[in-house]
Amino acid sequence: MGELVERLRAGLPDGAVAVDPDVTGAYARDMAGFCDAGEPAVLVFPETVEQVQFVMRTATELRVPVVPQGARTGLSGGANAVDGCILLSLTRMNRILHLDPVDRIAIVQPGVVNAELSRAAEARQLAYPPDPSSWESCTIGGNIGTGAGGLCCVKYGVTGEYVLGLDVVLADGRLLRTGRRTAKGVAGYDLTRLLVGSEGTLGVVVEAVLALRPAPGPQLVLAAEFDSVDAAGRAVCDVMAAGFTPSLMELMDATTVRAVNEMAQMGLPESTRALLLVAFDGPDQRELLAAVGELCTAAGATEVVPAEDRAESELLLQARRLALPALERMGTTMIDDVAVPRSALAAMLNGVAGIAERHRLTIGMVAHAGDGNTHPVVIFDARDPEQAERARVSFDEIMALGLELGGTVTGEHGIGLLKREWLARELGSVGLELQRQIKAVFDPLGLLNPGKMI
């Protein structure tokens, strides 16, 4: 790899090329468990579009694989190194290039952190709604790569609904511009939506045009306690069937509630089997929460507590934000990401409970209940090979259950390495063949993030 490193150093600024194994090794994987990572040949930090083009032209000429990376907060192994690859970190391309309150767009580089864009938009009385739980560290490029979601998807949708256009460096170094900067536009095939969620397998995103929305007001939250997940599932269905569109609708099971209490002493009701949080951020919040509270009670809620003010609302939301950190304190975790129809939410939760019992494991459950996106968290002792194997089997059974219920194996985390086999099962042979043909058009040599997705 001497020629590769020499050429990269000749064409990139000082400090933009790293070969120290301790440094490259630290960048070799994302946050996913049970995913192998190879040994990269080199790590590069381009700062301009032209430098990314140079890296890709060099990789193509030398037939070297390239793994694009953001903040590596992903949970599917999509940013993991393969042997001999160039790790292409985009974190130094981190500028907000333009923010327009008239056209309601932001033009950003891929290394911009989600929270930084959100705060910049808020300063102009605007909002960028997608809010993954890692929003304080994850990057826009990574969000685009995985099609990330968040807590507010039930009302505002996922990342793909806010990406209007992209600048993408292809495998051979050419620059592709897709989409538009206008509010409307239907010219040609929608390559923008094709690239969203492609996990760096089709091209390297170097700039994005993102839609913004008027900033919503502060949320007011209601908490409803249920003595069964069936009752909680009925409440979710009844709220949506009644025509309400909450800004947030989150569910925590008993395992998660106990874990949050142990971590933060928040005083959440530990007698509950399911705790449902519902929020509204528009006008008439109290009236809407009262109506939702009545529906929850009718569905079987044992207690319904609406927040009195923003401070109480933030306390309840903090409990939800602490769910994953609290579960992680219990052991090694595998975080699943299976979305099912809302009508199947209770069946999903009950099925996961059965899987946990059958494999003698603790599985906590949090869910974006409003859109059916569940996150079963399998907890195990990684030092125990037998227990680790049971965790792996249970993880697969959870995905099988999701497909049986008419769902999908990923609602927002992506496929990466972790779910390649399951993507094939979900797509079927025809769908998989077409996706591989699309990959070959964009990347005929198979150099971009090889081994991921398909």
C-alpha positions, -999 to 999 in steps of 0.1 A, spaced: 0 0 0 30 23 -2 20 38 -35 -15 44 -22 -3 63 9 23 83 -11 -3 94 -37 -28 104 -10 -2 124 9 8 141 -23 -27 153 -30 -41 160 4 -32 187 30 -8 180 59 -26 161 87 -53 147 63 -37 112 60 -32 88 89 -16 54 88 -8 48 125 -26 15 133 -37 29 167 -54 58 149 -69 39 120 -80 11 144 -99 36 164 -119 45 133 -124 10 121 -160 4 134 -192 21 144 -213 13 175 -228 -20 163 -221 -52 181 -216 -86 164 -202 -69 133 -166 -77 121 -143 -49 111 -113 -52 89 -79 -35 90 -79 -3 70 -48 7 50 -52 44 56 -76 70 71 -81 103 53 -99 136 63 -107 156 32 -119 192 37 -132 200 2 -152 184 -26 -122 184 -48 -102 164 -22 -130 138 -20 -129 136 -58 -91 131 -57 -94 103 -31 -120 85 -52 -100 88 -85 -70 75 -67 -90 46 -52 -104 37 -86 -70 38 -103 -55 16 -77 -86 -6 -72 -88 1 -35 -121 -1 -16 -134 30 2 -156 32 33 -172 66 38 -177 76 75 -195 102 95 -194 102 133 -197 64 135 -227 65 157 -245 39 135 -258 7 149 -256 -17 119 -219 -18 110 -223 3 79 -192 23 87 -170 -6 95 -136 -10 77 -128 -37 53 -93 -51 49 -70 -28 30 -95 0 26 -94 38 26 -115 51 55 -129 83 42 -139 104 72 -161 134 63 -161 150 97 -139 180 86 -164 190 59 -186 205 86 -199 239 74 -234 252 71 -230 269 37 -264 286 35 -296 290 55 -325 307 38 -356 316 57 -375 325 26 -370 293 6 -367 274 39 -337 255 30 -302 248 44 -273 238 23 -248 219 44 -217 197 42 -219 161 53 -199 166 85 -223 191 101 -236 177 134 -274 173 135 -278 194 167 -257 222 153 -280 225 123 -310 224 145 -297 252 166 -288 273 136 -322 268 122 -339 277 155 -320 310 156 -339 319 124 -372 307 138 -370 275 117 -366 238 124 -348 208 110 -371 181 124 -352 148 121 -338 141 155 -320 108 161 -312 100 197 -276 106 189 -284 141 175 -257 158 196 -230 138 178 -243 122 146 -237 140 113 -261 150 85 -241 128 61 -245 98 83 -282 106 87 -286 107 50 -266 75 46 -289 55 69 -322 74 63 -323 82 100 -354 89 120 -360 100 156 -386 107 183 -407 132 163 -412 111 131 -448 104 139 -456 140 129 -426 153 110 -412 122 91 -377 109 86 -346 123 70 -355 113 35 -385 136 35 -362 167 41 -335 160 15 -342 181 -16 -309 176 -34 -275 162 -31 -240 166 -44 -224 132 -46 -189 121 -57 -192 89 -76 -167 60 -74 -147 73 -104 -145 108 -90 -172 124 -111 -195 149 -93 -232 142 -95 -258 168 -86 -293 155 -79 -326 170 -69 -333 207 -66 -334 238 -44 -370 247 -52 -401 238 -33 -413 216 -62 -396 197 -89 -402 164 -107 -375 164 -135 -362 129 -142 -358 99 -120 -356 107 -83 -320 99 -77 -320 119 -45 -344 95 -28 -324 66 -42 -292 78 -26 -308 85 8 -304 53 28 -278 39 5 -252 38 32 -223 50 11 -226 21 -14 -235 43 -44 -216 75 -39 -201 99 -13 -224 127 -3 -205 160 -1 -233 185 1 -270 184 8 -299 207 3 -323 202 32 -359 214 37 -366 234 69 -399 240 86 -413 268 108 -402 263 143 -429 246 164 -437 257 199 -426 238 230 -442 204 236 -467 195 263 -465 159 273 -489 133 288 -479 101 305 -503 71 306 -496 40 326 -509 6 315 -510 -28 332 -506 -46 298 -490 -40 265 -522 -50 248 -540 -20 265 -512 3 255 -513 -10 219 -551 -3 218 -545 32 231 -520 39 203 -544 26 177 -573 46 191 -554 78 192 -543 75 156 -577 63 144 -593 93 160 -573 116 137 -548 130 162 -512 137 150 -491 140 181 -456 154 178 -443 125 198 -457 91 209 -432 69 227 -435 37 247 -413 22 273 -418 -13 288 -415 -23 324 -378 -34 321 -369 0 306 -389 20 333 -371 1 361 -337 7 344 -344 45 341 -354 47 377 -323 29 389 -301 52 369 -317 85 375 -342 80 404 -369 97 384 -398 81 403 -415 66 373 -443 41 381 -426 7 384 -459 -11 386 -465 -4 350 -463 -29 322 -461 -1 296 -457 36 299 -469 57 270 -457 93 264 -478 115 241 -469 151 232 -484 180 211 -465 210 200 -491 231 183 -521 251 195 -548 237 219 -523 214 235 -542 210 268 -574 202 250 -557 177 227 -539 160 257 -572 158 275 -589 141 246 -560 117 242 -561 110 280 -597 100 277 -589 76 249 -560 61 270 -584 56 299 -610 40 277 -583 16 263 -573 5 299 -548 30 313 -546 27 350 -534 63 354 -531 93 331 -509 123 340 -507 153 318 -477 176 324 -487 210 338 -460 230 321 -428 228 300 -406 218 329 -427 187 337 -428 179 300 -390 180 298 -388 157 328 -409 131 311 -390 134 278 -357 131 297 -369 97 310 -373 86 274 -340 99 264 -323 80 292 -339 47 282 -310 34 261 -282 46 284 -300 30 314 -304 -3 296 -267 -2 286 -258 -1 323 -273 -36 327 -248 -53 303 -237 -56 267 -266 -46 244 -277 -54 209 -302 -27 198 -327 -39 172 -347 -17 149 -379 -34 136 -409 -14 124 -443 -29 123 -478 -16 114 -492 3 144 -520 -23 146 -493 -49 153 -474 -30 179 -488 -50 209 -482 -83 191 -446 -72 185 -441 -64 222 -457 -96 234 -437 -116 209 -404 -101 220 -413 -108 257 -418 -145 246 -384 -145 229 -368 -131 260 -384 -158 282 -375 -186 258 -338 -176 256 -335 -167 293 -325 -131 285 -335 -96 295 -348 -76 266 -359 -40 272 -383 -24 248 -386 12 237 -406 22 207 -416 52 186 -451 39 191 -467 65 168 -450 50 137 -446 14 149 -408 16 150 -397 -7 179 -362 -9 195 -359 -42 214 -327 -40 234 -311 -75 240 -290 -74 272 -264 -101 278 -229 -108 292 -205 -107 263 -179 -126 284 -202 -157 283 -201 -173 248 -232 -193 254 -252 -163 265 -238 -143 236 -250 -169 212 -285 -169 228 -285 -131 223 -276 -135 186 -304 -161 181 -329 -139 199 -319 -109 177 -326 -129 146 -359 -141 160 -370 -106 167 -364 -97 130 -383 -128 119 -412 -118 141 -412 -83 126 -414 -96 91 -442 -121 101 -462 -91 114 -459 -73 81 -430 -51 91 -395 -43 81 -361 -52 96 -351 -16 98 -371 15 104 -342 40 108 -308 23 116 -300 9 82 -288 -26 70 -250 -23 71 -233 -56 79 -257 -66 107 -288 -72 86 -276 -82 51 -291 -116 53 -324 -102 65 -325 -76 37 -325 -104 12 -354 -121 30 -374 -89 30 -367 -78 -6 -370 -112 -22 -349 -124 -51 -363 -100 -77 -359 -70 -55 -324 -80 -45 -313 -86 -81 -325 -51 -91 -308 -34 -62 -275 -52 -71 -279 -40 -107 -284 -4 -95 -252 -7 -74 -233 -19 -105 -244 12 -125 -231 36 -98 -201 15 -87 -191 -10 -114 -159 -20 -97 -176 -25 -63 -152 -2 -44 -177 18 -24 -184 3 10 -182 -33 -2 -200 -60 17 -226 -36 31 -264 -38 25 -265 -60 -6 
